[in-house]
Amino acid sequence: MAEPARDPFGAWYAALEARHRSELSFAEIRHALQALSSLYVERRSRLAGGSAFGSAGKRAAFALYYGAQHFLLVREIVCALGPALGRPPRLLDLGCGTGSSGAAWALSASPPAAVDGVDTSAWAVDEARWTLRQLGLQGTVVRGDAARAKLPKPPAGVLAAFTLNELDDTTRDRLLARLLEAGARGSPVLIVEPIARRMSPWWPEWADTFAKAGGRDDEWRLRPELPETLPLLGRAAGLDARELTGRSLSLPGAAPTL
């Protein structure tokens, strides 16, 4: 009798923790997370300038806390949406960060999808490449402008997770038109952002546009099983990691060929 497939998240997070705690103590990462949380939640406009990755402590805190949360949240969203997103053989992860969101979507399919990522941060590009290698995923990650990246041909999917809030209004509107075009051609599109409405004043307009294009708008409140370090970091920094929340916009992919 075949053994059930192991959840890749646990081994990946253990390797991630070893990677970032080799030279930093828990206390140092916790202190960095306290500073990072204010930047991440209240002053997201500074993220595009690289403030989130300005020190080894912040980089470790981002990877171990937010990167891990993004993986778990996106994985749950993709599983819940199911056939509505199809099973694209390849994904483009716009503003990929540590690569955790794209990896989560890719691993939700069997066989896993390949992942191509693009990010302006040299550190994020290196971290995303490590994530793909660690999880056994194929793909490439390059440094570049996510808003202007060439979108793939269908049936490849397009992901923008925790990216659009960092764009100015004009750039974001231009990207909306391109994403709608990709969806109309048959590429599944998934957008994920925090649930707080004040952080995304542009969301209602995008949600209405996605609905008219045959997509959907969802809010998520999830309580997945967490590795021990994640809630410990959260509590130490005054954050609650027990419930993961987010919002998503999605456009369905092309119907599979029988």
N, C-alpha and C positions, 0 to 999 in steps of 0.2 A: 504494500500500500504506500503510495507516494506521500511524503511529508508535506504539510501545508507550507506554502511559500512564506518566507520570513519577511517581516516588515523592514524595509531598508532604512527607515528613518532612525531607528535606534542606533544602528551601527554608524550611520553617517554622523549623528549628533555626538556620539562618543568620540569619533575621530576629530570632529570640529572642536570639541572641548579640549582635547589633547593638543590640538594645533595652536589654539589661542591661549591656553593656560600654561604653555611651556615656559613662558617668560613673565607672565602676569599672575598676580594673586587674585583670588576671588574678591577681596576687598578693593583692589585696584579696578577690576572690571565693574564691580557694583558702583563705585564712585563715578566712573565714566558713564555708566548707564543713567545715573541721575542727571548728569549734564546733557546727555544725548536725548533723554525723553522730553525735556523742555524744547529742545531744538526740533525734534521729530514731530511733536504734537502741536506746538504753538508757533514755530517759526519755520515752517516747511519751505518757504521761499528761499532760505539760505542753503537748503540741501543741494540745490543744483550747483552751488559754488564749491561743494566738497567739504562743507563744515562738518558733516556727519562723520567723515573719515579723517579728521585732522590729527588724530593721535592713535597710537597703538591701542590704548584703552578703549577709545570710541569705536575703533574698527572691530575689536573683539566683542564689545558690548552689542554692536549692531548685528554681527554675525550670530552670536549665541542667543540673543533675545529676539530681535525683530526678524532676522533671517529665518530662524527656526519657526517662529509664529507664522510667517508668510508661507512656509512649506506646508504646515498643518492646515492652515485656512484654505489655501488654494486646492490642496488635495481633497478636502471635504467638499468644497464647492464643485469641483469637476466631477466627483463621484455622484453628488446629488443631481447635477444637471444631466449626467448620463448621456443618452443618445442624442440629446439636443446639441451637444458639441461634436458628436461624431468621434472618430478615432484617427485624427490626422497623423500621418507618418513622420511629420517634421513640424517643428514649432519655431516661430521667431519671438523671442522674449525681448520686448522693447524696454530699455532702462532696467536691465536684468539684475542690477545689484549683485548680490552674492550668488545668484543663479538658482536660489532655492525655489522660487515660484515656478519657473519654467521646468525645473526638475520634477516638481510635484505633479504637474500636469503630464509630463512625459511618462512618468512611472505609473500613471493611472491606466495606461493601455498595455496590452500584451500582444506583440512585443512592444517594448517602450519606444516612444518617438525619439528622434534625434532633436537636439535643441541648438539653435543658433541664437546667441545673445549679443546685445550691443549696449554699451554704457559709456558715459563720458569719463568715468573714474578709472584710472589705471589700476588702482588697488582692487576695485570691484571686478574688473576684467580678470585679473589674476585669481581672485577668490572664486569667481564663477567657473573658471577653467578647472580649478581644484575640485569644486563641487561636482562637476560632470565626471571627472576622472574617478572620484571617490565613489560615485553611485553607478559607475559602469555605463554611462550614457555617451552616445556619439554626438558630435556637433562641434561648432566653432564659436568663439566669443571674441569680439573685436571692440576696440575703442572707437566711439563715434557718437553722433547725434541721433538719439532714438527717434526723435520727431521727424527726421528726414531720411531715415533708413528705408531702403527699398523693400517693399512688402513682398512676401513670397507668393508664388502662384498656387492656386488651390490644387490639391486638398490640404496644403500646409495651413496650420493654424497660426493665429496672431494673439499674443498675450501682452497686456500692459497692466502690470500689477504694482500699485503704489508708485506710479510714475506720472500720471497726468496732472496731479496737484502741483507738481514742480514746474510745469510749463506755463508760460504767459498765455493770456486769452487768445491772442491772434494765432500763435503756434498751435495751441490745442484745437482751435476751430479748424485749422487746415488739416490736422491729423484726423479729426472726425470724418471729414469728407473722404479721406483715403481709406479709413477703416470701413466705412459704409460701402465703398467701392469693392474692397476686398471681400466683404461679406456677400455682396451681390454676385460676385464671381464664384462663390462657393467655399471660401475659406471661413472656418469657424473663428470667431473673435470673442475674446474674454477680457473684460476690464474689471479690476478689483481695486477698491479704495476703502479707507476707513469709513465707519458708519456715521461719524459725526457730521451733521449737515453743514455746520458753519465752516468746515474745512473745504467743502466742495460746492460752492454756490452755483457752479456750472452744471451740477448733476441733473436737476429736473429737466433742463433743455435736452441734455444728452439722452436721458431716459425716454423722453417723449419721441425723440428721433429714432432711437433703437426700436421702440415699440412699433412705430410706423413702418419700420423695415422688417418686421417679423421677429424681432428679438424680445428679450425680457429683462426686467429689472427686479433684483432680489436683494433682500437683507438677510444676514446670517448671524446667528448666535449659537456658538458651538462649544462643547466641552470635551475635546479629545483627551486621550491619555497623554500626559506630559512627562518628559524626562525630569529627574529630580532637580537638576540645576536650574531649569527654566523658571519654575515658580519661586525657587529660592532667590534667584536674581531679582525677579519682579518684586517680591515682598521687601527685599533689602533696599530697593530703590523707590519704594512706595507705589508700585504698580501691581495690578492684579492680572496674572497670566492665566487664571483658571478658565475664564470665558473668552473665547476668541470671537471677535465681531468684525463684520465687514459688509460691504455692498458690492454687488456685481452687476454688470451689464453684459449681455451675451447675444451673439448672433449665431444661428445654427450653421453648421457646415453643410456641404452638399450631401445629398442622400447617398449612402453607400451603394456601389454597383454590385448587383447580385450575379 
